[in-house]
């Protein structure tokens, strides 16, 4: 909670993407984002695909990023 808004989450995702790009054969990253967080991931290059779905009672969207 204390780290919200500090950029830490975005930095972690960016570093994970750096690591994925070094992995042979990895061409796409897919995640299930809570619907309210899709803007966060979109700012990092992900795009929404498919319909909304429920997970643990929370609406989610599948998001992908082609590397």
C-alpha positions in Angstrom: 0.0 0.0 0.0 2.8 2.4 0.8 4.4 1.9 -2.6 1.3 2.8 -4.6 1.9 5.8 -6.9 5.7 5.6 -6.5 6.4 4.0 -9.9 7.7 0.8 -8.3 5.0 -1.4 -9.9 5.8 -0.1 -13.4 9.6 -0.5 -12.7 9.0 -4.2 -11.8 6.9 -4.8 -14.9 9.6 -3.1 -17.1 12.3 -5.3 -15.6 10.3 -8.4 -16.1 9.8 -7.5 -19.7 13.6 -7.0 -20.1 14.0 -10.6 -18.8 11.3 -12.0 -21.0 13.0 -10.5 -24.1 16.2 -12.5 -23.3 14.3 -15.8 -23.2 14.5 -17.7 -26.5 11.1 -18.3 -28.0 9.2 -15.9 -25.8 7.3 -13.6 -28.2 4.3 -12.6 -26.2 3.5 -11.8 -22.6 -0.1 -12.4 -21.4 -1.7 -11.4 -18.1 -5.0 -11.2 -16.4 -5.5 -7.7 -15.1 -8.2 -6.5 -12.8 -10.4 -4.3 -14.9 -9.6 -1.1 -12.9 -5.9 -1.7 -13.6 -6.0 -2.0 -17.4 -4.8 1.6 -17.8 -1.7 0.9 -15.8 -0.8 -2.1 -18.1 -1.8 -0.2 -21.3 0.7 2.5 -20.4 3.3 -0.2 -20.4 2.3 -1.4 -23.9 -0.2 -4.1 -23.1 -3.5 -4.3 -25.0 -6.8 -5.8 -23.9 -8.0 -8.9 -25.7 -11.3 -10.8 -25.3 -14.2 -10.3 -23.0 -14.2 -9.5 -19.3 -14.1 -12.5 -16.9 -14.5 -12.9 -13.2 -11.7 -14.2 -11.0 -12.2 -14.3 -7.2 -15.3 -12.2 -7.6 -13.3 -9.4 -9.3 -13.8 -8.5 -13.0 -10.6 -9.0 -15.0 -9.4 -8.5 -18.6 -6.8 -10.5 -20.5 -4.0 -8.3 -21.8 -1.1 -9.1 -24.1 2.1 -7.5 -25.2 4.0 -8.7 -28.3 7.7 -8.5 -27.7 
